[in-house]
Amino acid sequence: MSPWAPRRPCTAVGCPNLQPCPLHARRPWQQRLSRQQRGYGAAWERIRDQVLREEQRCAWGSLPNEDGPCWSDSSTADHIVPKAQGGTDDRENLRALCREHQQRKAGREGRAAQ
């Protein structure tokens, strides 16, 4: 970006400020944490591998509000109750999902969090 380029407006809806906006700029404490800091270190890898060994098919449809069963191979270990909502890494709170269903569930949870 050229030093003479005009400043862009803030990306927050309805904000009259220009970037970097003093109200909506990311603060140092809002930076994304590493996977280890978020609780996905070596212990999580062991639990994830156990889940994927035990459940080789996607477990979609095993809970209410999910359409029928999926017969795809599982590729991700999913928290039934998300960690952000108080879920734990206990085996009872984990299930194996295919990538498509994990992304669908993550999108649904993201929309609900907003």
Secondary structure, DSSP 4 states (H G I P E B T S, - for coil): --TTSPPPBPSSTT--PBSSPTTTSPPGGGSPPPTTTTT-SHHHHHHHHHHHHH--B--TTSSTT--S---SBP-EEEESS-GGGT--S-GGGEEEE-HHHHHHHHHHHHHHH-
